[in-house]
Every structure is written in structure tokens, then in C-alpha cells.
Amino acid sequence: MEKEYVERRDEGYWIAGTRVSLDSVVFAFLDGLSPETIAAECFPVLTLEQVFGAITYYLAHRTQIDEYLKTASEEFESLRQATRDTDPQFHAKLIRARREALMSEV
């Protein structure tokens, strides 16, 4: 009996039986985090087995998942630009607030 670690729902990929997106695990993995770190520090709701299963799924379907991630990123950027264009004053306020927050961290 083969265990499913990733499921497709709501037009996205998810770790089976959870609310954790495959995207999140893949980005952590691509950032160089170990499966142990991803399970323990990033997503403690996941078992190490689930993280390894998600990474294995990604590696086995890399072309398909990379295309999905690229499309999702393009859609996000399009929505971000539309929001920027709709209310430029609000966008400017957000930029100022972000700069102030970053400066206070220094």
C-alpha cells in the first residue's frame, strides 16, 4: 500500500491531511534547510516522514511543481501590481511603514 504525502486541492498542492502547502516545504528545502529543521522549526505540525515525503514528491515531479510555483509567483506579482495601481497612496503608506519598521530594527 503506497502512502500519499501530497494532495492536490483548492488549485494547490498540500501536505496530505494538513493545512501546510507543498510550496512552503519546497521553499524551505530550496533555501538549504534540512528536513529535520523544516519539521522541527518551520512546521512542527509535520512529522519528519511527511517532510521527507513532500521533498521526495517535489523531486519526483520537479518540472511540474517548478512550473506551478512559477505560475503562482507570476499571479501573485500581477495581483500585487494591480493593488499598487488601484490605490497608489495606500501603497506609498505601506512602503513608508515598512521602511520605518526596517530602520527601527537596525
Order of alpha helices (4+ residues) and beta strands (2+ residues): beta-beta-alpha-alpha-alpha-alpha
